[in-house]
Amino acid sequence: MLQKAVRLPAGKIIVIFVIAFTVIASARACAAGAGAENAVGLKLLLSQSDIDRIVWNINNVAWASAHFERMKADVDKWRDREPDIPERGGGWTQNYVAPDTGRRLEYNRDEPHRHRDPSTGKYHEGELLDAAWRAITHHNNIRIAQKAALLYQLTGDDWYAGFARTILVRYAKAYKHYPPHGGPAGLGRITAQSLGEAKWLINACATFDLIADSPAMSAMDRSNIIKLLLIPAARHIRMFPFGIHNIQVWQSVSILMTGLVSGRGSLVEFAEEDLRKQIELGITDEGMWYERSVGYHLFVLKPFQALAAVCRNSNLDLCEAPRLKKLFTSITALVMPDGSLPALNDGGRGNTIHDAMPGLVVARWAFNDTSLDSIINHLGNSKGWDNVDDTVFMYYVAPESAPPVWAMPRRSSHMPDTGITVLRLGEQYALIKYNPPCGAHDHYDRLGLIYYSGGHELFPDPGTISYGHPLYRSWYRTTEAHNTIMIDGKQQIRVPCDALAFEDNKYFTGVSVECKGIDEQVNAMRAIVLTGDGMIDVTYVEAAEAHTIDWILHADGPSHEPRSVYPNISPNPEIKLSVKIDFQNSMTTFWIRRSEEQKNVATTLTPFTRGTIYEGTATGFYPDTRLPVMIWRQNGDKALFTATSSSKEMPPEAVLEGEEVVVPLGKLKVRINIKTGAITSTRISRL
């Protein structure tokens, strides 16, 4: 039955008639006067051989067959419903959150003026939310059109092509009536930003490309869609340059695809030149997108995935750069033992290694990298193949034989150009962030720490909530929301920092980092070391004059709202402090336990000068949640903080020997030079 539903390679699919060698030459000839229709049928994202491969997968791979049926059911719902488009352009989708909880609202196509918070069941109203609803509807329209266009190629059913054609034609008629509006990242017409317009345009170009040579499309349809929709949208987007930025990647890929499907050589040339710059300047030596955010790394991968397909099917050499190939795979270096990914900078929490699967699948297909079969197979089996998205469905290449078993990374990953080092030892994981300034999505958290142990992220990064919520700027981006140091209650200066030392041997793994000018005339060094028994954290601050220096630690664990709040201490109203302890001798604090089955982890603090500990709670991953927080405060022109986190019994006190902090932990005595960052160890003899 499935074979009857799927058009096999010998069917009516039109073979690509513009071979890869002539794509760019044809586009530039069109710019000199040839008609736009000459470029029809390029099959930018999917070639004839790709359609054949998808058909083979549907007939031979169970999950692909199931995905095909789900896609077909999604589109078939529209057989008895006329496709409609909103009469107005959309608003900023970041506003589509509940103002009280900060959680994403539940989209309902039939409720344009009432918007439900799924966490509370409460409905919210207002034009801000209605405008965001319209933007989501515009995006959903073009996505369902692209699904229909693909189904036309897979089944030969002309209804799918006709449905997709109707949506494109209606937008072509309406586009000039959508005035520029919105922001904050460029103005949109269909959407609120030039970014949203570019995302929409990529889907529109892909849809057009798949049905341009179908019986449903007349020459007049093709001309109108190109001249009234695609080219005007590309020209509008081009008015809002962003330099080296994720938004510019989306925009340039959309302009490139428009230039290729329309035969406009000037658009192709502009986009090619810009994308070369994005690849060269926007990707670090280790393959991380320069904004140093997992969320934005995965976000920018999406247009680069489209670019990789265009490169392969149109014979462009843009994608030969080694940095671009690393971009698709580098995110695996950051994965935690449970598969989650750190919430660095803007981008939010909740990403896992499974979110990298579409990029890995595209890289395996576009670059013929069979070494990726292992991780793709692992992710599909662990998450469930039924949960993969359309990109995986479109570009999955079935391995010829069972690939080797993939395992989570076991070795530390030192990425000095990115400004991130991940330490791994056993089931422990520690990440220190020391990146150079990296744009508007960068947080004020140099020397920020994430620590994972005992099966969960003990000391987390809070991530980011929707930009439309007021706490985005007043809390989630701030220094005090992170596990780092704060000078005089002020936000850090986002300076470039240097890795001083990195060690990874059979006894321990560690890194030391120095940030000069983290505040005016203030330098700071932090060393993080993992041994088999826990984590050692040494932070040294040196300044030209006396300051109030806070060492801040947040934990993901049980918290209790304090009965009273210690006044005039907290650097932020989102932190409420209820305990004050003055101490000189070492102390154990901050016990974390998630369940009876999991181990306690205690943090032992060793002061070398007088200091004060404040404990309380702080806003957590959402505005209506609270987590424990501790602030260790010292005053002076120098401050030294030493902490040991371990599930073992309380380790002996650290000692200061000249410029070296000596920390016994388990079978090791670790030495950290607070001036040079050198890290060494000796074995402790058994008595």
N, C-alpha and C positions, 0 to 999 in steps of 0.2 A: 504493500500500500504506500509506503514511503517513497518508493521509486516512482510511482505514478504522480506523486505530488511534487516531485523535484525534477526540473528540467536537466537532463544529463548533458554532458559536453557536446554531444552531436546535435543538440537542439538548435533553437533559433538565435542564440546569443551571437551578436555581431562581433567579429574578431577585430581587435585594435588595428586600425588601418594606418595610423601614424606611428611608424616604428620609432624606437627610442632615439636613434641618431638624429632624426629630423624634427623632434619636438620643439627645441628652442629656435632652430632655423625657421620653422613654420610660424612661430609666434612673432618673430622679428619681421618676417615678410608681411605678416598681417598688419603690423604697425606701419609698414610702408604703403599700405593701401589695399591689401587683400581683405576679403570679407570675413567677418567674425565666424560665420558658419563653417569655414574651412577647418577650424580647430575642434569641431564637434566629434565626440567619440574617443577622446584620448584615454579614458579609463584611468584617471590619475591615481586613485587609491586602490582600485582593484582591476587587475588585468584579466584577460580571458583565462589565463592559466590559474589565476587566483580563484575565479568563479569555479573552474573545474575542481580545484583543491577543496573548496568549501562543499561542493556537491559530493565529492568523495567522502569527506568527513561526515556529512549528514547520513550517508548510506552505510558508513562503517564504524562510526564512533558514537556510542550511545548518548553521551552528554550533548554532542553537537546536534544530534537528531532531536533531542528534547528541547534544546535552545531554539532550534528552527521552529518547532511547533509553538513554543511560547511567543516567539516573535510574530509568527503568522496570526496567532490568536489576538495579540495586541492590535495589530493593524486591521484584522477582520472585524473588530468591533465598530469600525467606521463605515462598514459597507451600508449600513442603514442610517448613517448620520452624516449630515453635510458638514464638511470641514469649515470652521469659522475662524476668523482672526480678529483680535481686539481692534477697535477703531482708533485706539490711541497707543503711543509708544509706552514701553514699560519703565518702571522705576528701578532703583538700586535693590538688588536681591539681598544684600547684606542687611537691609531693614526688615527682612521677613523673620523676625524673632519676637518672642513675647517680651514686653518691656519689663516685666517683673522677674521672671525666671531666667531670661536670656537664652532660652531654648528655641530651637528652630520650630516654626509653625508648620502645621500639616496642610499641604496644598490639596485643594479640592477644586477641580475644574468647574464644578457647578456652583461654587460658592465664591463669587468674585468680591463680595463685600463682608464676609464673615470668615474669620481665620482662627483655627483652633490650635491651642497649645496641647499637644498630646500628653504632656507630663501632668497637667492639671485638669484638662477637659474644658478649660475656660476659653471663650471666644473673644477675640479682639477685633476692633474695627478702626477705620480711618483711611484717608487717601494714601498715606505713606505705605500702608500694607496693601491697599488695592493696587497701587502702582507696581509694587514688587510682584504681586499676583499676575499682573499683565505681562511682566517680563518673563516670568516662569512659563506662562502660557505660550508666548512667542517662541521660546526655546523648545517647548514640548512639541509645538506644531512642526518645526523644521526637523526635529529628531524623528517624529513619526513618519514624516515624508521621506526621510533618508531610509528608514526601515522598509517602507513600501517600495522604494526604488530598488533596494537590494533584493527584495522578494520578487520583484519583476524579473530581475536577472536570473534568479534561482529557479523560478517556476514557469516563466513565460506567460503568466497571467497578465493580460493587458490592463485589467482593472487596477492593479497596483501602480503601474506607470501612470494611468489616468488620474488616480488619487493624488500621487506626488505632484503631477503636473498642475492640478488644480490649485494646490497650496502655493506653488511657485508663481503661478500666473496671478493669483490674488495678491500676493505680496508685491509683485511687479507693478500692479495697478495702484497699490496703496502707498508704495514707498515714498513718493514725492509728497504725500500728504502728512507724513510723520515729520514734524519739525525737529531740528536738533534740540536736545534738552538733556538735563540730568547732570552727570558727573558722579563721583569726584575725579575719576580717571578718564578724562576726555569725554566729549559729548556723544550721545548715541542718537539714533532715530527710532529704530525698532526697539532697541533696549536703551538703558540709561547711560551707558558708557561706550566709548569706542572699543573697549575690551569686549563687552558683551556683543557688540556689533560684529567684531571679528570672529568670535566663537560661532555666532549665528551664521556668518557668511561662509565659514569652512563647511558647515553642514549643508548649506544651500548649494555650494559648488559641487560637493560630493553627490548630492541628490541630482542636480542637473546633469552631471557627467554620466550617471548611471542610466538616465532615461532619455538623454538627448536624441538618441537614434531610434527611439521606440515609435511605434505607430501612433501613440497618444500625442506625440509632439509634432506640431506643424513647423514649417520654416518660420512662420510669423511668431509662434510661441517662443522658439529659440531666440529669435531676434529681440523680442520684447523682454524676455527674462534677462538676457545679457545687457541690453542697452538701458532698460528701465530699473533694473534691480542690482545685478551683480557689479557692473562697472560703477554706477553711482555709489554703491555701498563701499567699494574699495577706495574710491576717490575721497569719500567722506572720512574713512578711517585714516587715510594717509595724512589728513590735516592735523593729526594729533600724535606727534612723535614723542617717544618716551626714552630715547637713548638705549642703553643696555638695561633691559628690563623684561620680566616675564610677559608683560602686556605687549611689548613691541614684538616679541616672538609670535604671539597669537596674531597680531596685526599683519606682520610681514608674511606669515604662512598664508593667511587669508588673501592677501594681495597677490602672492605668487600663484595660488590656485585660480584666482580670478583671471589673471593674465594668461594662464595656460588654456583655460576653457574658452576664453573670449578671443584669444589670438592677439592680445595687446602686449607687444614686446616691451614697451616702456614700463609697464607694471612688473613684468618678469625681471627686467634688469634691476629695477629699484629693489625688489624683494630679495633677489639673489645677493646683491651687494650688502644689504643690511643683515641678512641671515649669516653671512660669513663673519661679520663683526660680532653678532650675538654668540656664535659658537666659539670664537677666539677669545673674546673678552668676558663672556658671561658664564663660562664653565671653568672651574678651578682645575689645577693639575691633577687632582685626584678624581675628577669627574662629577663634583658636586655643583649644583647651580649656585651662582654667586650670592644669592640672598640667604643662603645657609638655613633654610627652613625645609623640613621634610614635606610640609604641606605644599609649599611653592615649588619644590623640586618635582613632586608628583604632578602638580598643576602644569608646569611648563613642559613636562614630558608629553602631554597630550598633543600640543601642536607639533612638537618634534616627532611624535609618532606619525602624524600626517605627513610631515616633511620626509621622513624616512621612506614612506610609501611612494610619495611623488618622486623621490630620487631614484628608487628602484624601477618604477614603471615609466619614468620619463628620461632616464639616463642622465640625470644631473649629478655633478660631482660634489655637490655641497656636503654630502654626508660621509665623505671619506675621511674627515678629520678624526684623529684618534680620540680627542676630547669628547666629541659627540657620542661615539660608541661607548665610552666610559659612563656618560650620563645615564644610560639605560640600566646600568648594572651597579653603580657605585652605592646606591641606597642600601644594599645588603650589608655594607660595612657597619651600618649604624644599628642593626636590628638587635633587640634585647633577647634574652634567653627564651621568653615566652612568645616571641614573634612580634611584639609591639615595637613601634618606632618612636623615638623621642620627639617631644613637642617643642622643637627649637623655634625661636622667633615667632613671627606670625604663622598661622596655618592651622592651629587648633590641635586638640588631642584626639586620640582614637585611631590614628593610622597604624596599620600593621604591614608586615612584609607582603601580605596578600594584595595590598593596594599597588604593589610594584609589578604584579603579574602582567597586566596589559603591556607595559613597556618591555618587559622581558620577552613576551611572546612576539611583539613587533621586532625587537632586536634579533631574535632567533631567525625570524623570517627574512627581514631586510638585509641582514649581514651574513646570513647562512651560518650562524654560530651554533653548531650542534652541542657545544659545551653547556648551553643553557637548558638543554632538555631535562637535566637532573632536577634543577630547582623548579622549573615549570611543572614537571610531573609531581614533585613534592607539594607545591602549592595547590595544584588542582586536587590532589588526593586529600590533603589536610583540610582545606576549606570546603571542598565539595564542588565538583565540576558544574553542578546545577546553579552555582552562584556566580559563574563567570559572566563578564559583560559582553557587549556586542563586539568590542575590539578583539577580545580573545577568540570569539567565534569566527571573526573574519580572517584572522592571521595565524591561527594555530596550525602548526605543521606537526603531524603525527610522527614520532621517531620510528625509524626502521626497526629498532629492537629496543628492549627494555633498557632505559638509561640507568646509570649507577645511582645508588641511593644518595640523596643530598642531605647534609647535616648543617645545623646552624654554625656560624663561624665560631672558632675556638680561640683564635689568636687575636691579640690587640691590633687596632687599626690606628696608625699615627698619620694624621693628615694636616701637616703644618701649613700648607698653602690655603686649605679650607679654613683652618683655625679651629679644628675639632680633633680631639683624641679620644678614642674609645679603648678602655682597658677591660680585658676579660681574663678571668681566672676561675676555673670551675664553673659554678653557677652564678658567680658574681660578675657585675658589670658596672663600670663607672665611666661617665662621660664628662669631660671638661671643655668648656666653650671659650674660645679666645680669638674669635674671628676679627678681621679688620672691618671697618665700617662697610656696610653692605646694603645701603638704601633704606627706604622708608619702612621696610618690614623688619628692620633690625631692632632688637630689644636692648635695654640698658643693663646688660648682665654679663659683662666680661668676668671671667673666672667662675662662671656659673657651673654648678655641679648637679649631675643626676646620678643617683646610686640605686642599683637593683641588687637585692639579695633575698634569700629565703623564699623565692618564688613570686616576688612582686617588686614594684618600683617604690622603694622606701622613701627616697628623697627626690621628689618629682619636679619637673618643670611644669608650671600651670598651663602652658600653652596660651591660646588666644580664643576669645569668644568672638561673636559676630561684631564687625566694625560698627554696626549701627547701635550697639549698646554703649552707654556712657562709661562703664567700667573698663572698656577696652583700653582707653588711654590712661585713665586715672588709677588703674590697678594692674591689669595683665601685662602691660609693657614695661612696668616700672622695675627699678633695681630691687626694691624691697619685696617684690613678689617672687623673687628667685633665690636660690641658694648661693649667695655670693657675699661680698662685702659692700658696705655703704659708708661714705664719709660725710660727717656732719649732716646727716639726713637729706643729702642731695642726690640727684640722679648722677650716675657715673657718666664720665666722658667716654664716648664710644671710640676708643683708640685702638690702633693695631697693636697686637701683642706678639711675643716671640716665645716659641718653645725652647727652653734651655736644655733639657735633657729628656731622653726617652729610653726606657729600659724594658726589655721583655725577655726574661730568661726562665729557667725551670723553677726558680725560687720565688720570684715576684715579677710584677709588671707595674711600671710607674711612669709618670710624666711630671715635669715641672715647667711652669709657664710664668713669664714676667710681663706685666702691663705697666709701662711707664706713662705717667700722666693720666691715670685713671680718675684722678681729681687734680685740681691745679697744684703742681709741685708735689704730687703724691705718687709713689711707685708701689706696686704690690706684686708679690710672688706667691704662687700657690703650687704645692706639690701634692699629687694624689698617688697613692701606692696601694695595690692589692696584694695581699699575701693569702696563703691558704686559710688563714684564720679571720680575715676581715679587711677593712679599709683603714688606711692611715691618711689623714688630711692635715697638712701643715700650711698655714697661711702667714706670710710676713708682710707687714706694711711699714713703709718708711717715708717720712714727710719732712719738709723743710721747717715746719712749725707744728705746734700741738693741734690735734683734731679729736673729735669724737668718732671712734671707728667701731662700726657694728659688723659682726659676723652673723649672718642670718641663715637659719636652717628651717625648712618646711618639711613636713612628713605626711605621707599618705597613711593615716591610721585613725583610730577612734579619737574623737574630740568631744569635749563637754563645754558648753557655753559658760564662761565665767560668771560667777554671781556678782562680782564687782570688778571694775577695770582700773588698773594702775594708771594714774593720770600723767599726762604731759611727757610721755616716753615714746609712744608709737610714732613712727615716721609716716604713717598712713592710716586714715580712719578705718580701712578694711582690716587692720591688725588691732586686736584687742588683747592687751597684756594684763594678766591678773596675778602673776607671781614674780617676786623680786628676791634674788639671792645674791648676797655679796660673798665672795669666796676667794681664797688664796690656795687652798689645797685642792687636789684633783677631786672630781665629782663625777658620778654617773647619772645621766638624765635621759630623757627622751626615749623611754621604752616604747617600742612599736610592736604590736601584735595584731594580725588581721583575723586569726581564728585560733582555736585551741590546737589545731593540727600543725600550725606553722610556728617556727621558732621565734622567740623574742630576739630583737637586736637592740643592744644598748650602745649609746654613744658616750664614751668617756672623755671628759674634757680635762686638759692639764694646763693650768695657768702658770705663767712665769712672772707676771706682775698682777697687781690688784685688778679685779674686773667685776662686772655685775652681769648676772644672768636674768633675763626676763622671759617668762613663758606665757603662752596664751593661745589664741586661735586666730586664724586668718581666713579670708575668703578663699574657697577652693576652686575646683575646676568649673563650677558654675556659680553665679551670684548668690544662689540660695543654699550653698553648701559651705561648711567650715572644716578646716584642717588644723592640726597642731602646728605651732610655730615657736621658735626659740631665737632670741637675740642675745648674743654675747657681746657686751660692750666694754671697750677699753678706751682710755683717754691718754693722749700724749703724742709725741712725734714719732713714736715707734710702737708697734703692736705685734704680738706673736700669738697665734691661735693654733693649738694642737688638739686634734680630736681623733679618737679611734672608735670605729663602729664595728662591733663583732657580736656574734651569737654565743661566743665562748664566755667563760667567766671573765670578770673585769681584769684587763691586762695591767701590768705594772705601770707606774707613772713614766711619762716621757721625761727626759732630762736634757738640759742645754749644756753642751760642751763647746765653748767658744762660739763658732758660727754654725755648729752642727746641732740639730735636734736629733736625739737618739730615742727611737721608739721601739720597745720590745713588743712583739706580737707573735704569739705561738712559738714556733721554732726559730724565728728570725729576729734579729736586732737590726732595724732599718735606720740608716743615717741619711739625713737630708740637710744639705748645706743651704742655709737661708739666703745667702748672698749669691752663690753661683748656680743653685738649683741641682747640684750633683746629687745623685741617689746611689747609695751603695748598701750592702747588707753583709752581715756575718751570721753564721749559724750559732745558735745558743746551745752550749754543751749540756747534755743531760746530767743531772746531779746523781 
